[in-house]
Structure formats: C-alpha cells, structure tokens
Amino acid sequence: MPQNLVSVMALLIGTLFLYLGNGLHSLVMPMRGTSEGYSETILGFFGTSWAAGFVLGCIFARPLVKRMGHVRAFSGFISLIAIIALMTGIVINPTFWVLSRAATGFGTAATAMIIESWLNERASNESRGMIFSLYISITLIGIVGGQMTVAFVDIQTPILFMIAGIFYCVAMIPTLVSNAQSPAPLSEIKLDLAALYRNSPVSFIGILLVGIANGAWGTLGAVFGAKAGLSSGDIALMMTITIFAGAAMQMPAGRMSDRMDRRYVLAILSGIAWLAGIQIFLLEPQNVLTLLLLIGVYGATANALYPIAVAHANDFAKPSDFMNVSGGLLLLYGVGTVIGPTLGGPIMERFGPYALLGVTAAAHALITVYAIVRSRLRAPIPVGERDSYRSISSGTQTTPESLALNPRSQLSSAASDQTPAKPASDAGVEAA
C-alpha cells in the first residue's frame, strides 16, 4: 500500500496545484469584476461560461486526448489555462473574460480527466478506496487554499492572476514524473436524460436544482459578499466555510440516509438550506458573525445534497449501470450550474445582492416539496437491499473519469458480465 501511494504522490501534487489555480482564479475574477463595476448579469456569465466549458470538456475532450496522447494533451491544456490566467490579469475586459472562462472550463475538464485516468491506471483494488479519498480531499483543499489567497493580496493588482498562472504551471509535474505514457482510455459517459429521469425522478430533478443553487452561489457568492460590504478576507472565509461545512456534513447525512428513506433526508436537508437562505434574504444581516453562521448552515446542508441524490439513484439502478448513472448525474449537475448563474445574475441586478439567497432558497424549496410528493407515490427500496452511501465529490470539481477511482466502479465492472435481478420494487419504468 505505501509503495503504491508513493507512485501516485506526484499526480496528487499536480492535482493540488491544478485546484489551487482553479480556486484562486474562479474567486478573484468576480471580485475584481465587481470592483471594476461590471453588472451582476455579466458577473453571472463568468460562471455560466465556465460551467458550460467544463461540461463540454467532459463530453468532447475525450477524442482530443485520444488523438494527441495523454502527455501532450495534458501539457497543451494546462498551458492554455495558465496563459489565460495571465492574460485575464492584463486584459481587463468583460467580453474577453466571459469568453476566456469557457476555454478555462474546457481545459480544466480535460486536464482533470487526464489526471484521473493516470490515477486510475496506478490504483490497485487494494488502494483504490484510499486513493479516491485522497483525490477528493486534495481537490477540496486546493480550492479552499486558492480562495484564501485573495485575503493576502490586493485584488486591484495583477499579482493574483500571476499566482494562478504559476499554480497551473506547477501542476505540470505529473507529466514529468509519470512513466505511464498510455493510461487506460478515458471513459465515455453519455448524458441520457430520459434514462436518468426514468431511473429516479427525484434524483434527476433534485440534482438539476442543486446544480442551479450551487452554481449561482459558487459564481456569485463573492459578488454578494462584496456588495454586502465584506472585506476580501471575509469573502474568502465565507466561501471556504460553505465548502468545509458541506464536507463535514456528508458523513452524518449519509449515515442518516442509510437508515431512512433518502427522499426524506433530501427534504430535510434542502428544507434547512431553504430556511438559512430565506433568513439571509429577508433579514439581510449586517453582523458578519451572524451572516457567516447562517452561511455555514447553508453550506453544510446544500453541499450534502448531491451525494445523497446520487446514492438514491443508484438504489434503483443495476449494479452494472453505476458509471453511466453517476456520470450522467454529474453532467446533469453541470447543466444546472450553467443555469444557476444565468438566472442569479439578472435577479441580483434587479433586486439587490441578498436576492442571490432568494434564488437558492427557491431551488431548495422545490427540492423539499418534490421529494416529499414523490415519497408518497412509491415505497422506498428496503434498507437491506439499497446501496450503501459513499461520499463523493459533487459538481464541477471532478469529471466522470473520477468515478473509475471509486471502489464501486469495480463492482460495477464485475456485475456488467452478469444479469442480476432487480428488486421487486424496481419493476417497470416508473421510479421514485
């Protein structure tokens, strides 16, 4: 085990620096754009463009990587996003920034897929679970570390853009130390919306709405903080709290979902997220500690919804369909993150910064209502027959390729050669 982990350490270091760059670049751009006087609609398009590029990268980067080879493709895409990070610090123009975010999103998806493919090639069945957990943890640490960087440098200077470019360049380390010139081909995941909905309407609608809420907050949270009068350090702390609170909440929420109907857990968590969001929207708290406390409650519950919805979908899917179901839901989440900032920006511009939490509250209220309604239409899978909860990364942090690292994917591959019987409650096309 230790020897196997040493062999992937360089790849994990590369992952850390890739997400340090992502965390920093994705936060400094809306903060700098706010100081430049860009409208909330334009700032929302930063997130729309990046999310769209990321989703397209997950779908279309695969043939490019196959044609170019993993090493050359990785070097090319990481160079592209490093150059863009540097150029956005030089060319202060909203149109250029919106377009550049799409290219950065596409390049980030491609580089993440390649790293995940390398890690999958290096992982053994014994170390796969540990490597998967390390990878997910490092992506979170990288994003948070990058975001916290803005607390120490003046956002009016190009220095933060330069630091982001440096982070991206250092992420090239994996190509220099890995001797795996031809890892396993990248997984092909298709976004079959009809099949995903038939498998589980609750997971389909829930994940789309979670993507809308998280996409709006992830892009415009910094704008909200700046408009609400928070300092750069407080904004970085606020965004960090939502991530860490969500990570801390995943295991308690997952254990609860293993013991009761997951739809009830989705309803409870989304209801609490709605309550926190609607309080911020209506009360507009001016005290920083009060605001951060409510944001912490919001982040803990809102960011725990995605893995529970995925687990619920897998309860109703064949074991061999794990990759397609989980990968399809991840792409569906990406679609939601495209919609979220597109809606949130104009609403903030019209009704003020606190309206952002009104947008997220509306999405979470719909999840609560829909989950309760669907729970009345069909009995849940019995506890003994349902899939065990596993903590996974949500949204545009990882690509469907990361699912191959999940130990569940090995069970999926083994089951693909068999035809296991579906539970009696899973007959027909109607799903929970």
N, C-alpha and C positions, 0 to 999 in steps of 0.2 A: 504493500500500500504506500509507504513513504516514498519508495523509488518511483512509483507511478505518479505520485503527486509532484515530485520534483520535475518530472518530464513535462508537466503542463504548467509549471510555475511561470515560465516566461510568457506563455499565452495569457495567463491570468493577469500578469503585469500589464501586458498590452491592452487587455480589456479594461483595466483600471484607468489607464490614461485615455482610452477612447471615450469612456463615460465621464471622466473629468472634463474633457473638452466639451462633450455634449451638455453636461450640466451647466458649465460656465457660459457657453455660447448661447444656449437657449434662454438663460435668465438675463444676461447683460443686454441682449438685443431689445426686448420690450422695455427694460428700464431706461436704456439710452433713448429709445424711440419716444418714450413718454417725456423725457427731458427736452427732446427736440420738438415737442408739440404735435406729434403725429396723433391722428384721431384714433379712438378706440377701435373703430372699424378696420383701419389699416393695421393696427397692432394685432387684432384678431386674425387677420390674414397671414401674419407671420406663422401662427400655429397651424392654420388651415393648410398653408403651403407645405410646411414641414411634414405634417401628418400624411398629406396626400403623396408626397415624395417617398415617404417611408413605406407606405402600403404598396405603392407601385414598385418600389425596390424589392419588397418581399416576393412580388409576383414575377417581375421581369428581369431581375438581376441574375437569376439562375443561368439562363443561356449565355449571358455575357461572361460569367465566371467560367463556365464550361469551355467557352471558346478561347478565353485568354489564359486560363490556368489560375489556380488559387493564388500563387505568389504574385504574379504580375497584376492580377485583378486587385488584390489587396493593396499593393503599392500604389496602383493608379487611383483607386477610390479614396484612400487615405490622403494622398497628395491633393486630390481635388478638394476635399472638405477642409484641409489645412490652408490651402490657397484662398478659399472662400472666406474662412475665418479672418485671415489677414486683410483681405480686400474690404470686408464689411467695416473694418476699423478705419479704412482710408476713404472709401466712397460712402458718404453719409447721404443716402438717397432711399426713400421708402420703396419705390418701384424695384430698384435693384435688390434691396433687402428681401422683399417678398419673393422675387424670383430665385434669389440665392438660397432661400430656405428650402425650396423644393429640391434643388440639387444636393443640398446638405442632407436632407432626409433620405433621398435615394442612395447617396453614397454611404450614409450611416447604416442603412439596412444591408447593403452589400457587404461592408466590412464586418458587421456583426455576424452575418450568416457565415462568412468565411472562418472567423474565429470559432464560432460554434461548431462548424464542421471539423476543424482541426481538433478541438477538444473532444468531440465525439469519436474521432479516429484514435485518439490517445487513451480514451477511457476504457477500462475493463469492466466486466459485470460487477466485480467486487468494489471498484472505486467509483462507479458511475454516480451513485447517490451522493457521495461526498463532493465530487467534482461539480455536480449540478448545484448543490447547495452553496459551494464556494463561488461559483459563477454568478448566481443570483445575488448573493451578498455583495460581491465586488461591484456589480452594476449599481446597486443602491449606494454603496459607499462612494463610488466615483461621481454619481450625480450630485449627492449631497456635498462632497468635497469641492466640486466645481462651483456649485451655487454659493457656498460660503466664501469663496474667493472674492466675490464682489464686495464683501464687507471691509476689505482691506485696501482697495484701490479706487481712486476717483473714476466714476463711470464716464466722465466727460473727456477722458483721455483715451487714446487707442491702446493703452497698455493691456487692458483685459482681453481685447481681441488678439493681441500678440501672444498673451499667455495661452489662450485657447488654441492658437495655431501651434504653439510649442507642445502642448499636451497631445495634439493629434500626431505630430511628427514622432514623438517618443513612442506612440502606440505602434509604430512600425517594427518594434523589437521582435514580435513573434516571427516575422518573415526572416529575420536574421539568424534565429537560433533553432527554428523547427526544421528537421530533416524530412518531414512528411511533405514531399512535393506534390503528391496526388492523393489527398484525403478522399474519403467516401464522397460520391456525388451528392450535391445538395438535394434535400428532399423537395419533392414537388407537391405543394398544397394548393388545392382548388377551393375557391370560395363559392360553395354550392349553397346559396341562401335558402332555397326551397327545402333541401335536405336538412339543413340546420334547424329550420323552423319546425319541420315535421318531427324531428328528434326531440326537441324541447322548446316549445313556445316561450316558456318563462326565461330560459337561458338566452334565447335569441333576443327577445325584447329587452330583457334586463341588461345584457352586455352592451347592446346598442346604446341604451340610455346611460349606462355607466360610462361608456366612452364619450358621450356628449358632455356629461357633467365633468369628468376628469379632464377632457380636452379643453373645455372652457376654462377651468381653474388652472390647469398646467400652463396655458399660454397667457392668460390674463390676470392670474393671481398677483404677479409682480406689479402689473399696471394698477390693480385695485389697491395694493399696498402703497404705491407712490401717490395715488390720488387721495388716499385716506390719510396722508401725512406721515407715513412711516419712513424712518431712515433706511439707508441701504442695508445696514446691518440687521435691522428689524425685519426687512423684507426677506433677506436671505434666511434668517431664523424662522420666519413664518413658513416659508416654502419647505424648509428642512423638517419642521415639526410635522407637517402633513405626511411626509414620506416615512419618517421613523415611527410615527403613531400608527400608520397603516401596517407597517411591517410587524410591529409589536402585537397588533390585534389579530393578525392572521391565524396564529395557532389557537388562541382561545375560541375565536369564531369558528374555526374548522372543527375543533372538538365538539362544539355545540351542534354543528351541522351533522356530525356523525351520529348524534344521539336523537335527533328530532328531524322532522320534515325540513329539508333545506329551504323550501319556499318560505317557511315561517322565519327562518334565520335571515333570509334576504329581506323579508318585510320588516323585521325588527331593526336590522342594521340600517337599511335605507330610511326607515322612519326616524331613527335618531339623527342620521345625516341631514334629513329634511328639517328636523327641529333645530339643529345647530345653525343650518344655513338660513332658515327663515328668521331666527332671532337676530342674526347679524344684519340681515336685510331690513328688518323692521326697526330695530333698536339703534342701528348704526353706532355701536360702542366706540367711545373716544379713548377709553383707557386701554393702553397697549396690552397689559396683562390679561384683561378681560377678553379682548379680541383674540389673543394668542390661545387662551384657554378654549374658547369656542372653536377656533380653527383646529386645535388639537383633537377635540371631539369629532369634528367634521372629518378630518383626515383619517382618524382611526377607523371610523365606520365606512366612509366612502371608499377607501382603498382596500378594504377587506371583502368587498362585494364580488369582485371579478373571479377569484379562485373558487368561491363557493358556487357561483353560477356555472363555472366550468365543471366542477365536480357533479353538480346536479345533471348537467347534460350527459356526462359520462355514465351516470347511473342508468340511463336509458339507451346507451349506445352499446353495440357489440364490442367486445374487447379488442378486436382487430381494427376497429374504427377510431382508436384513441388519437392517432396522429391527425387524421382528417377532421375529426370533430374539434379537437383542441386547437389545431392550426387554423381551421375555418373560423372559430370563435375569436381567435386573436386578430385575424384580419377584419372581422366584423367590428371588433373593438376599435381598430384603426379607422374604419369608416366613421364610427361615432366621434372620434377625435377630430376628424375633418369637419363634421357638422358643428360641434360644440363651439369653437372659437368664431366660426362664421356667424352663428346666432348671437353669441355673447357680446361680441364687439359692438354691433349696432345698438343692442339693448342697453349696454353700459353708456354709450354715447348719448342715448336719448334720456335715460332715467338716472344716470349717475353711477359711480363706481360700485356702490353697495348692491346694485341690481344684478351684479355678477352672481352673488349668492342666491338671488331670486331665481336665476336660471338653473343653478344646480339643485335648488330646493324643488323646483318644478319637476326635474328629471327624477329625483329620488322619491317624490310623492307618487309619480306614475309607477315606479317600480313596486312600491309598497302596495298600491291598490291592485295592480295586475297580478302580483304574486299571491295575494290573498284570494282574488277571484279564481285564479287557476287552481289553487289548492282545494277549492270546493268542487271542482269538476272531475277530479281524478285522484284516487288514492296514491300515496307515495310508494316507492319501492321499499319493501321491508328492510329494516336495519341490517339484518344478516346477509342480504343479497346486494346491498348497494356498494359502490366503490368507496374505498377509504379516502378521506380528504388528504390532499398533498399540497403544500404551499408552493405556489408558482408565481412567476413574475407576470405582471399584467401590463398591457398596453404597449406603447412604442418604446419600450426599454430593450426588449429582446425580439427575435424573429421566430417564425415557426420552426426554423432549424434547431433552436434550443430545445425543442420538445424531444429530439432524439437523445438528449442527455438525460431526460427524465427516466428513472428506472421503469416507469410504467410502459415506456415505449418498447422495452424488451419483452414484456409480457404481451404487448400488442402484436409484436412480430411473431412470437410463438403461436399466438392464437389465430393468426391470419391463415395458417395452414389447416385449421380446424373449422368446424361449423357449430359453435356452441349454441345451445338452446337459449333463447331469450326468456327472461322471466315472464310468467303468465300475465303480469300486469302491463307488459310492454307489447302486447299483441296489437296489430293494426297500425295505422299511421297516425292516429291521434296520440299526442303526448302531453305530458304535464306542462 
